[in-house]
């Protein structure tokens, strides 16, 4: 039972960490959501903004000036929280891998291995909360920005909605949180 639970938590943590990494690196956190016929598809991310021409499929991306340049608060906070979540999830994966019963590392001391799994669960939980806060922070800011423009009857030509990177960040954070619960609550 313990080995099955450990392997399930490890598989979920690995997949969720990959989702978090992809969300951090990809560039579609906001996507244009216009109802009119569009000739281009616009995505904004944490690192750059991309436009894809719908007729010929050509994609062009503009990198943001610098990591240290003045950026909107939602980009800076989301970058910081997701990078921290990625690092913590990676550390938790390594700790969990060494703590698995099927790995021969510290095979003679099962209590230490159990503590390693528990510690990995705690680290994964902290990382998942940071990732979820970053993803939800960005999504709420996109929603508030759109609602403000609509309430003031301002039409800029493009309305943005949540992109797939935002959803991927939320899914990865939620998966890490579930893996953390499995490791901290169900393993004992």
C-alpha positions in Angstrom: 0.0 0.0 0.0 2.7 2.5 1.0 4.8 1.8 -2.2 1.7 2.2 -4.4 0.8 5.5 -2.7 4.4 6.7 -3.1 4.5 5.8 -6.8 1.1 7.5 -7.4 2.3 10.6 -5.6 5.6 10.6 -7.5 3.8 10.2 -10.9 1.4 13.0 -10.1 4.1 15.3 -8.7 6.3 14.7 -11.8 3.4 15.4 -14.2 2.3 18.5 -12.2 5.9 19.8 -12.1 6.2 19.5 -15.8 2.9 21.4 -16.2 4.3 24.2 -13.9 7.5 24.4 -15.9 5.6 24.6 -19.2 3.4 27.3 -17.8 6.4 29.3 -16.7 8.1 29.0 -20.0 5.2 29.4 -22.5 3.8 32.6 -23.8 0.0 32.3 -23.8 -1.1 33.5 -20.4 -3.5 35.9 -22.0 -5.2 35.3 -25.4 -7.4 37.6 -27.5 -11.0 36.8 -27.0 -12.8 38.9 -29.6 -16.0 37.7 -31.1 -15.4 39.4 -34.5 -13.5 37.7 -37.3 -9.8 38.0 -36.5 -6.9 37.8 -38.9 -4.4 37.2 -36.1 -4.2 35.3 -32.8 -2.5 37.3 -30.0 -1.0 35.8 -26.9 0.8 37.5 -24.0 3.0 35.7 -21.7 5.4 36.3 -18.8 8.4 36.7 -21.1 7.1 37.9 -24.5 4.1 38.7 -26.6 3.3 36.7 -29.8 1.1 37.2 -32.8 0.1 34.5 -35.2 -1.3 35.3 -38.6 -4.3 33.0 -39.1 -4.1 33.0 -42.9 -0.5 31.9 -43.4 0.5 30.6 -39.9 3.5 33.0 -39.5 4.2 33.6 -35.9 6.2 36.6 -34.6 7.2 37.3 -31.0 8.4 40.4 -29.3 10.6 39.7 -26.2 10.0 42.1 -23.3 12.9 44.5 -23.0 14.6 43.2 -19.9 13.8 41.1 -16.9 14.8 44.1 -14.7 12.7 46.7 -16.8 9.5 48.2 -15.5 6.8 45.6 -16.1 3.2 45.4 -14.8 3.0 44.1 -11.3 1.0 41.0 -12.4 4.0 39.9 -14.6 6.6 40.4 -11.9 4.7 38.7 -9.2 3.6 35.8 -11.4 7.2 35.3 -12.6 8.6 35.3 -9.1 6.0 33.0 -7.7 6.1 30.5 -10.5 9.9 30.3 -10.7 10.0 29.7 -6.9 7.3 27.1 -7.3 9.3 25.4 -10.1 12.4 25.3 -7.9 10.5 23.9 -4.9 8.7 21.3 -6.9 12.0 20.2 -8.5 13.6 19.9 -5.0 10.6 18.0 -3.8 10.9 15.6 -6.7 14.5 14.8 -6.0 13.8 14.3 -2.3 10.8 12.2 -3.1 12.8 10.1 -5.6 15.4 9.3 -2.9 12.7 8.5 -0.4 10.8 6.0 -2.5 10.9 2.4 -1.2 11.9 1.1 -4.6 15.1 3.1 -4.6 18.1 1.5 -2.9 19.3 4.7 -1.3 19.2 4.4 2.5 17.4 1.0 2.2 18.5 0.0 5.7 16.7 2.9 7.4 13.0 3.0 6.4 12.2 5.7 8.9 14.6 8.2 7.2 13.0 7.3 3.8 9.6 8.0 5.3 10.7 11.3 6.6 12.1 12.2 3.2 8.8 11.5 1.6 7.0 13.5 4.2 9.5 16.4 3.7 9.0 16.2 0.0 5.3 16.5 0.6 5.7 19.6 2.7 8.0 21.2 0.1 5.7 20.3 -2.7 2.8 21.8 -0.8 4.6 25.1 -0.3 5.5 25.1 -4.0 2.0 24.3 -5.1 0.5 27.2 -3.0 3.0 29.6 -4.5 2.2 28.4 -8.0 -1.5 28.6 -7.4 -1.3 32.1 -6.0 0.8 33.2 -9.0 -1.6 31.7 -11.5 -4.8 32.9 -9.8 -3.2 36.4 -9.3 -2.6 36.7 -13.0 -6.1 35.3 -13.9 -7.8 37.7 -11.5 -5.8 40.6 -12.8 -6.8 39.7 -16.4 -10.4 39.5 -15.4 -10.4 42.8 -13.5 -8.7 44.5 -16.4 -11.3 43.3 -18.8 -14.2 44.1 -16.4 -12.9 47.6 -15.9 -12.7 48.3 -19.7 -16.2 46.8 -20.2 -17.7 48.8 -17.3 -16.3 52.1 -18.7 -17.5 51.2 -22.2 -13.9 51.3 -23.5 -13.2 49.2 -26.6 -9.5 48.9 -27.5 -10.1 46.5 -30.4 -8.9 43.4 -28.5 -10.2 41.9 -25.3 -8.0 39.3 -23.5 -9.1 36.2 -21.8 -7.2 33.5 -19.8 -4.8 31.6 -22.0 -3.8 27.9 -21.9 -0.6 28.7 -20.0 -2.6 30.2 -17.2 -4.8 27.1 -17.0 -1.7 24.9 -17.2 -0.2 26.7 -14.2 -3.4 26.2 -12.2 -3.5 22.5 -13.1 0.1 21.9 -12.3 -0.2 23.7 -8.9 -3.4 21.8 -8.1 -1.7 18.5 -9.0 1.3 19.3 -6.8 -1.1 20.1 -4.0 -2.9 16.8 -4.3 0.5 14.9 -4.4 1.5 16.9 -1.3 -1.7 15.8 0.5 -1.0 12.2 -0.5 2.5 12.3 0.9 1.8 14.2 4.1 -1.6 12.9 5.2 -2.1 9.5 3.6 1.4 8.1 3.8 1.4 7.7 7.6 
